[in-house]
């Protein structure tokens, strides 16, 4: 098994195991987060009504549903079959499919926008250029990518969440490093937002949000 296959297998197994727990815990992840809603709203406004957008690493589909409510033609993709099943159950009017962000089953230039909402956090650092190259490939020139991730240098290892027998690493990134990688993949950075952690939400590090545009 290659290193890439190893981390994909671990990620898929983790989320297949905790899918129902995760969906229950994060059922309304944007309800008490006005800044995050504003960032998604600004993204949707710039993409434009009806723009085709992929929510990559969509999990149970809450953000996908939010983007649809903002007027986008959005679909979700996730590595975990169990997450996709929940997303379809909870959002029956939307399209969801299983797949890897490193091998997107999409035609070149077919999207107006991409949202990666805390979904690049399991990709090892050495695989990030390949991931962002996939984002650039499927976006049309001028297309937008919105990435959310935890800011920092030290990864978080989560063991036995909700008592389940699984473990997974959550990689934190420096916004300036992600900006460099986006530039190398053919993006122009449009906005960087970093907010301080909210202890009541279980956060211990700042949260980062990058908006980038594929160069014409």
ZAVOGU-591567 format. One line per field, with one value per residue: residue number from 0; x, y, z of N, C-alpha, C, O in turn. Coordinates in steps of 0.2 Angstrom, whole numbers. Layout:
N
num: NUM,...
n.X: X,...
n.Y: Y,...
n.Z: Z,...
ca.X: X,...
ca.Y: Y,...
ca.Z: Z,...
c.X: X,...
c.Y: Y,...
c.Z: Z,...
o.X: X,...
o.Y: Y,...
o.Z: Z,...
END
This chain:
216
num: 0,1,2,3,4,5,6,7,8,9,10,11,12,13,14,15,16,17,18,19,20,21,22,23,24,25,26,27,28,29,30,31,32,33,34,35,36,37,38,39,40,41,42,43,44,45,46,47,48,49,50,51,52,53,54,55,56,57,58,59,60,61,62,63,64,65,66,67,68,69,70,71,72,73,74,75,76,77,78,79,80,81,82,83,84,85,86,87,88,89,90,91,92,93,94,95,96,97,98,99,100,101,102,103,104,105,106,107,108,109,110,111,112,113,114,115,116,117,118,119,120,121,122,123,124,125,126,127,128,129,130,131,132,133,134,135,136,137,138,139,140,141,142,143,144,145,146,147,148,149,150,151,152,153,154,155,156,157,158,159,160,161,162,163,164,165,166,167,168,169,170,171,172,173,174,175,176,177,178,179,180,181,182,183,184,185,186,187,188,189,190,191,192,193,194,195,196,197,198,199,200,201,202,203,204,205,206,207,208,209,210,211,212,213,214,215
n.X: 4,3,9,0,-12,-13,-16,-28,-36,-36,-42,-55,-60,-60,-70,-81,-84,-87,-98,-112,-112,-104,-112,-123,-118,-113,-124,-130,-119,-116,-124,-122,-111,-108,-98,-92,-104,-105,-93,-95,-107,-101,-93,-103,-110,-100,-97,-109,-127,-134,-121,-110,-105,-93,-94,-81,-76,-88,-94,-108,-116,-121,-115,-116,-129,-132,-125,-133,-145,-141,-142,-133,-129,-125,-116,-111,-96,-88,-76,-80,-92,-102,-104,-108,-120,-128,-128,-136,-148,-151,-152,-161,-164,-152,-137,-125,-109,-98,-80,-62,-53,-41,-42,-52,-68,-71,-74,-61,-61,-74,-81,-87,-84,-76,-78,-69,-71,-64,-58,-46,-38,-34,-25,-8,6,15,7,-1,2,-2,-16,-21,-18,-27,-39,-37,-37,-51,-58,-65,-56,-54,-62,-67,-60,-63,-56,-56,-48,-39,-27,-10,4,6,0,-16,-20,-33,-41,-51,-64,-80,-80,-77,-67,-56,-43,-36,-26,-26,-22,-14,-12,-2,-8,-1,8,-1,-6,5,6,-6,-4,7,-1,-8,-17,-23,-22,-36,-42,-39,-44,-43,-48,-49,-48,-63,-66,-78,-83,-74,-62,-45,-35,-32,-43,-43,-47,-46,-48,-47,-43,-44,-31,-34
n.Y: -6,11,27,37,30,24,35,39,27,26,38,37,25,30,40,33,25,34,42,43,48,60,67,69,77,88,94,106,116,129,138,146,154,167,174,164,161,173,173,162,167,178,172,165,175,181,170,169,168,152,147,133,123,114,105,100,86,85,79,76,85,98,110,110,110,123,131,129,135,148,150,143,131,117,103,89,80,66,56,46,33,31,44,51,44,49,62,62,57,67,78,77,83,87,83,70,62,49,50,54,68,70,64,69,66,74,85,95,112,113,119,133,136,130,123,119,114,113,101,98,94,82,78,74,85,84,80,91,100,92,90,104,106,98,105,117,111,107,119,133,146,160,155,152,147,142,139,132,129,123,134,133,123,111,95,88,73,63,51,37,44,48,36,27,14,21,31,46,59,76,89,104,121,134,150,158,148,140,150,152,139,139,149,143,133,140,150,166,175,181,184,183,177,176,170,170,156,149,144,138,131,121,124,126,132,145,149,147,155,155,163,161,164,156,159,169
n.Z: 0,-5,2,0,-3,10,19,14,16,29,33,26,33,46,46,40,51,62,57,59,73,71,62,70,80,74,67,64,60,57,63,75,70,64,57,48,41,34,26,18,12,5,-4,-12,-17,-26,-34,-41,-44,-47,-51,-54,-41,-31,-16,-8,1,9,20,31,24,28,25,11,9,14,5,-6,-2,-3,-17,-26,-38,-32,-27,-18,-13,-5,3,11,11,21,26,14,12,23,20,8,14,23,14,3,-10,-16,-24,-21,-21,-19,-18,-21,-17,-22,-34,-43,-50,-61,-75,-84,-80,-77,-66,-57,-44,-29,-13,1,15,29,25,19,29,32,23,20,21,10,0,-3,-14,-25,-22,-23,-36,-42,-38,-46,-59,-61,-60,-69,-78,-68,-58,-41,-26,-9,6,22,37,52,60,62,68,74,73,77,85,85,95,98,96,102,108,99,90,83,75,70,61,62,52,55,48,42,37,28,22,15,7,-1,-8,-15,-24,-31,-37,-47,-43,-38,-23,-14,-2,15,31,48,63,81,92,99,114,120,109,108,103,101,94,82,68,51,35,18,3,-14,-32,-47,-59,-74
ca.X: 0,7,8,-7,-17,-13,-19,-35,-39,-37,-47,-61,-62,-62,-77,-86,-85,-90,-102,-118,-110,-102,-118,-127,-114,-112,-130,-131,-112,-116,-130,-119,-105,-110,-92,-92,-109,-103,-88,-99,-111,-97,-91,-108,-111,-95,-98,-115,-133,-134,-115,-109,-100,-92,-92,-77,-76,-94,-97,-115,-119,-124,-113,-118,-136,-131,-123,-139,-149,-138,-143,-129,-130,-120,-116,-106,-91,-84,-72,-83,-98,-107,-105,-112,-127,-131,-129,-141,-154,-153,-153,-163,-164,-146,-133,-119,-106,-91,-74,-57,-51,-35,-43,-59,-71,-74,-70,-57,-64,-81,-84,-86,-82,-75,-77,-65,-72,-60,-58,-39,-34,-31,-20,-1,9,18,2,-5,2,-7,-23,-23,-18,-34,-44,-36,-39,-58,-61,-64,-53,-58,-66,-66,-59,-64,-53,-56,-44,-36,-21,-5,10,6,-6,-20,-22,-40,-41,-57,-70,-87,-79,-76,-60,-52,-38,-34,-22,-29,-16,-15,-8,-1,-11,4,10,-7,-6,11,4,-11,0,10,-6,-11,-22,-22,-26,-41,-44,-37,-47,-41,-51,-46,-52,-68,-66,-84,-84,-69,-57,-39,-31,-35,-47,-41,-51,-43,-52,-42,-46,-39,-29,-36
ca.Y: 0,17,32,40,25,23,40,39,22,28,44,34,21,34,44,28,23,40,46,45,52,66,71,72,82,94,94,113,119,136,141,151,156,173,175,159,162,179,171,158,172,182,167,163,181,182,165,171,164,146,144,126,123,107,105,94,83,88,76,75,89,104,116,109,113,130,134,128,140,154,151,140,124,114,96,87,74,64,50,41,31,33,51,52,41,53,68,61,56,74,83,73,87,88,77,69,56,47,51,57,75,69,61,72,63,80,87,101,118,112,122,140,137,125,124,114,117,108,94,97,94,75,77,76,91,83,79,97,103,88,92,110,105,95,110,121,108,107,126,137,152,165,151,153,142,144,134,133,125,126,137,131,119,105,91,85,66,61,44,35,49,45,29,22,12,23,36,50,65,82,93,112,124,141,153,160,143,138,155,150,133,141,153,138,130,144,154,172,175,186,186,179,179,172,172,167,151,150,139,135,127,116,126,128,136,150,146,151,155,158,164,162,164,153,164,168
ca.Z: 0,-5,8,-2,-1,17,23,11,19,36,33,25,39,52,45,40,58,66,53,63,78,68,59,76,84,70,63,62,61,55,67,79,67,59,52,43,36,30,21,13,8,0,-9,-16,-21,-31,-39,-44,-44,-52,-52,-52,-36,-28,-9,-8,8,11,26,31,19,30,21,5,10,15,-1,-11,0,-6,-24,-30,-41,-28,-26,-13,-14,1,3,16,9,26,26,8,13,28,16,4,18,26,9,-3,-16,-18,-27,-17,-23,-16,-22,-18,-19,-26,-41,-44,-56,-64,-81,-83,-81,-76,-60,-55,-37,-25,-6,5,22,34,22,17,35,33,18,22,18,4,-5,-4,-21,-29,-20,-25,-43,-44,-38,-52,-65,-62,-60,-75,-77,-64,-53,-34,-21,-2,10,29,41,58,59,67,66,78,72,82,84,88,97,100,97,104,110,93,90,77,77,64,62,59,51,55,42,42,31,23,18,11,1,-6,-11,-19,-29,-35,-41,-52,-40,-35,-17,-14,5,21,37,53,69,87,94,104,119,121,104,108,98,104,89,77,62,45,29,12,-4,-20,-38,-53,-64,-81
c.X: 4,5,1,-12,-18,-17,-27,-39,-41,-42,-54,-64,-64,-69,-83,-88,-89,-96,-108,-117,-108,-108,-122,-124,-114,-118,-131,-124,-111,-120,-127,-112,-106,-104,-92,-98,-108,-98,-91,-103,-107,-95,-97,-110,-106,-95,-104,-121,-132,-127,-114,-103,-99,-90,-88,-75,-82,-96,-104,-119,-122,-121,-115,-125,-136,-130,-129,-144,-147,-139,-138,-131,-124,-121,-110,-102,-88,-81,-76,-90,-103,-108,-110,-119,-131,-133,-135,-148,-156,-154,-155,-164,-158,-142,-126,-116,-100,-86,-68,-55,-45,-36,-51,-62,-75,-70,-66,-61,-71,-85,-82,-84,-81,-75,-74,-66,-70,-59,-51,-35,-32,-26,-13,2,12,13,-2,-4,-2,-14,-25,-22,-24,-39,-43,-38,-47,-61,-60,-60,-57,-62,-63,-65,-59,-61,-54,-52,-41,-29,-16,0,9,0,-10,-22,-28,-40,-48,-63,-76,-86,-78,-69,-57,-48,-37,-31,-26,-24,-18,-10,-7,-4,-6,7,5,-7,-1,9,-1,-8,3,6,-9,-16,-19,-26,-30,-43,-41,-40,-45,-45,-48,-51,-57,-68,-72,-86,-79,-63,-51,-34,-35,-38,-45,-46,-48,-48,-47,-46,-41,-38,-32,-31
c.Y: 6,22,35,36,24,28,40,33,24,33,41,29,25,37,39,26,28,44,48,50,59,70,73,77,89,95,101,117,126,141,147,154,161,174,170,159,168,177,167,162,176,178,166,169,182,176,167,166,158,144,137,126,116,109,99,92,86,85,75,80,96,110,116,112,121,134,134,133,147,155,147,133,120,107,94,80,73,57,44,40,32,40,53,50,46,60,68,60,63,79,80,77,88,82,77,62,55,47,54,64,75,66,63,69,69,82,94,107,118,116,129,141,130,127,118,116,112,101,93,95,87,74,79,82,90,82,85,100,99,89,99,110,103,101,115,118,108,114,129,143,157,162,153,147,145,138,136,127,128,128,134,126,112,101,89,78,65,54,43,40,45,38,24,20,14,29,40,56,70,87,100,115,131,144,155,154,140,143,154,144,135,145,148,134,134,149,161,173,182,189,181,181,174,174,168,161,152,143,135,130,121,117,128,132,140,146,150,150,158,158,165,161,161,159,163,165
c.Z: 0,1,6,0,6,21,20,15,26,37,32,30,45,51,43,47,62,63,56,69,76,66,65,80,80,65,60,63,60,59,71,77,62,54,47,38,31,25,16,9,3,-6,-14,-20,-27,-36,-44,-44,-49,-53,-50,-47,-33,-21,-8,0,12,18,25,27,21,27,14,4,11,9,-6,-9,-2,-13,-28,-32,-38,-27,-21,-15,-7,0,7,13,14,26,20,9,18,24,12,8,20,20,3,-10,-19,-20,-23,-20,-19,-20,-18,-21,-23,-33,-42,-50,-59,-70,-80,-84,-80,-70,-60,-48,-34,-17,-3,12,27,31,19,23,36,28,20,18,11,-2,-7,-11,-26,-28,-24,-33,-46,-44,-44,-58,-66,-62,-67,-73,-73,-59,-46,-30,-14,2,17,32,47,57,65,64,69,76,78,81,89,89,100,101,98,106,105,92,84,79,70,66,59,59,51,50,44,36,26,19,13,5,-4,-11,-17,-25,-34,-39,-46,-49,-38,-28,-16,-7,10,27,42,60,75,89,99,108,120,115,103,104,103,100,84,71,56,39,23,6,-9,-26,-43,-58,-71,-86
o.X: 9,0,-3,-17,-24,-22,-31,-44,-46,-46,-59,-70,-69,-73,-88,-94,-93,-98,-110,-121,-110,-108,-125,-128,-114,-117,-133,-124,-106,-120,-130,-108,-106,-105,-91,-97,-109,-99,-90,-104,-109,-95,-96,-112,-108,-94,-104,-119,-131,-126,-116,-98,-104,-86,-91,-73,-81,-101,-106,-125,-126,-126,-117,-127,-141,-133,-130,-147,-151,-137,-138,-135,-119,-127,-105,-105,-85,-84,-75,-94,-109,-114,-114,-124,-137,-138,-139,-153,-162,-157,-151,-164,-157,-144,-123,-119,-97,-86,-69,-56,-44,-31,-55,-59,-81,-64,-68,-65,-75,-91,-77,-81,-84,-72,-76,-61,-73,-60,-49,-29,-28,-22,-12,0,11,15,-7,-10,-5,-18,-30,-26,-27,-44,-48,-41,-49,-67,-54,-59,-63,-65,-57,-69,-56,-65,-52,-52,-42,-25,-18,0,12,-6,-7,-24,-28,-40,-50,-66,-78,-91,-78,-65,-54,-49,-36,-32,-28,-21,-23,-5,-12,-3,-8,9,7,-9,-2,10,-1,-10,3,8,-14,-21,-13,-32,-28,-44,-41,-40,-45,-44,-46,-57,-56,-70,-72,-90,-78,-59,-52,-29,-41,-36,-46,-48,-46,-50,-43,-51,-35,-42,-33,-33
o.Y: 7,21,36,38,23,27,42,34,22,33,42,30,23,37,40,24,26,49,54,55,64,76,79,82,94,97,102,122,129,147,152,156,160,176,172,158,168,179,168,161,177,180,166,169,184,178,166,160,159,139,136,128,112,112,94,96,89,88,73,80,99,114,121,116,124,139,139,136,151,160,148,130,119,104,98,76,77,53,39,44,34,42,57,53,47,62,72,63,65,84,80,74,91,76,81,58,59,46,56,65,79,67,59,70,68,81,98,107,123,116,132,146,125,132,113,120,107,97,87,94,86,68,84,83,94,82,85,102,102,89,99,114,105,101,117,121,110,114,128,145,158,165,154,142,149,133,142,122,134,125,134,125,107,104,88,76,65,50,46,41,40,34,18,24,10,32,37,60,70,90,102,112,134,142,155,155,139,141,154,144,132,144,149,132,131,151,162,172,187,195,175,187,167,180,162,161,157,138,129,126,118,113,131,134,139,141,156,144,164,153,170,158,163,162,157,164
o.Z: 4,4,11,3,8,25,24,17,28,42,35,32,48,56,45,48,66,66,57,70,79,67,65,82,83,59,55,68,62,59,71,81,56,48,41,32,26,19,10,3,-3,-11,-20,-26,-32,-42,-50,-44,-55,-57,-44,-49,-32,-19,-7,4,17,21,20,27,18,25,11,0,8,7,-10,-13,-3,-16,-34,-29,-41,-27,-21,-18,-4,-4,5,12,13,28,20,7,17,25,11,6,20,22,-2,-15,-25,-18,-21,-23,-16,-26,-12,-27,-27,-37,-42,-56,-60,-71,-75,-89,-83,-70,-62,-47,-35,-16,-4,15,29,35,17,22,41,28,22,12,7,-8,-11,-14,-30,-33,-27,-36,-51,-48,-47,-62,-72,-64,-70,-67,-75,-55,-46,-31,-12,2,19,30,48,53,70,58,65,78,83,75,95,84,105,107,95,105,106,94,80,85,65,71,53,64,49,49,47,31,20,13,8,-1,-10,-17,-22,-31,-40,-45,-50,-53,-36,-28,-18,-6,8,29,41,61,74,87,103,106,120,116,98,103,108,103,84,69,56,38,24,4,-9,-27,-44,-60,-73,-92
END
